[in-house]
Amino acid sequence: MYTIVKHAHLSIILLTFVFFIINFTLTMKGSDKVNNKLLKIGPHILYTFFIITFIYLISVNPLSLYPFVNGWASSKLAGFVFYVLSIT
């Protein structure tokens, strides 16, 4: 189960970057497609799944990587918070 959730988590990260690049490109072109409902709601759905998988991976992780204990997990959490704050 851990491997499936880990791969889902990584896929969500990839999809988040794809949505970001599409949104950025449409904004730079001045397209009105940037107001597409899928482009508005999609990232929020991905963030929700990202947080759910993050909590699962932290709670059952076999490597003992916990936020505020290990630098790697803390930097990942901080990166996500900065990313969300930068796009709002």
N, C-alpha and C positions, 0 to 999 in steps of 0.2 A: 504494500500500500504506500509506503514511504516513497518508493521510486516513481510510482504513478503520480503522486501529488507533486513531487519534485519536478518532474517533466511538465506537468500542467503549469506549475509556477513559472518555469522558464519560458513556456509558450506564451503565458500571459504577459511576461516582460517583453517578449518580442512583439506581440500584438500592440502593446502600449506604445512602443517606439514607432511602429508602423502608423498608428493613429496620429501620433505626434507629428511625424513627417508629412503625412497627408494634410493634416490641419495647417501646418506651417506653410506648405506649398500653396494651398488654396488661399490662405491669408495674404501671402506675398503677391499672388496673382490678382488679388482683389475680387475673387470669384464669390458669387452669392451662394455657391454650393457649400460654403463653410457653415451655413446655417442649416444644413441637412440634419434631420432628427437623429439619424444613426451616428453622425459625427459629434453630436452634442451629448447623446446618452451613452454611447458605446464606451468611452473612456471611464465613465463612472462605474459602469458594470464591471469593467476590467479591474478597476481599483478595488472594488468590493471583493472580487474573487482573489485578487492579489493579497489583500489583507487576510482573508480566510486561510489561504494556503500558507502564508507566512506564519500565522499563529499555529497552524497544524505542524509545520516543519520545525518550528522552534520548540513546540511541546513534546514531540516524539523524536527529535533528532538524535541519531546515534553518535554524533561527533561532539556532543556537549558544547555546541556553539550557542551561547545565550547572550541576548543584548545586555549591555552594561557590564558584562563579565569578560567577554571576548571582543577584541577590537573589530574582527571581521563582521560579526553580527550587528554590532553597534553602528558601524559605518554604513551597513546596508540599510538599517532602519533610518538613520539620519539622512541618507541619500534619498530615500523614498519621501520623507517628510519635506526635504528641500524641493524635490521635484514637484510635489503637490502644491506647495506654497508658491512656486514660481509660475505655475500655470493658472492660478486663480487671481 
